[in-house]
Amino acid sequence: AVGVYEACAAVQDAEQTLFEAGQLTAEQHRAFNIRLVPLLKTGRAFTQAIRKWPQGRPVPAELIPLAESIGDLTRAILEALPPGSTQAALLGKIVKVQAVVLDVLSVLTGGTP
């Protein structure tokens, strides 16, 4: 299964591919990466909190604010992209990040993904 951090990294990979294909300007690329770094850090923190969580213990309290932050950051990234094909190309990756977070939270709280 894809983890939260890995899903965040896939957004970066997709953006880099678009930049290398000339679909983003150097300025758009820089602006995107300024927004992406906090997402990667938050995704890593979310993943680390899960890995450190001892099974059978209550769900770590920091996961909910981290999940909310990931949602805010992914929206900010999407809104910063130029509308059209570039935004659409990254939308699937961004939705995947959000879906993975929701799946993890569902499983941790006794549901199913």
VENCORGI-V560343 format. One line per field, one symbol per residue. phi: phi as a letter, one per 20 degrees, with the letter a starting at -180 (. if undefined). psi: psi as a letter, one per 20 degrees, with the letter a starting at -180 (. if undefined). burial: # if it has 16 or more other ideal C-beta (glycine too) atoms within 10 Angstrom, else .. A space follows every 50 residues. Layout:
# VENCORGI-V560343
phi->???
psi->???
burial->???
This chain:
# VENCORGI-V560343
phi->.fefffffffffffffffffenecffffffffffffgfffffffffffff feffgnegggffffffffffffffffffffeffofffffegfffffgfff gfffffffenecf
psi->qprgghhghhggggggggghijiqrhghgggghhhhghggggggggghhg hiopqirqpphihghgghgggghhghgghiqpqbhgghhighhghgghgg gggghgghjjaq.
burial->..###.######.##..##...##...##..#..##..##.######.## .........#..#..##.##..##..##..#....#..##..##.###.# #.###........
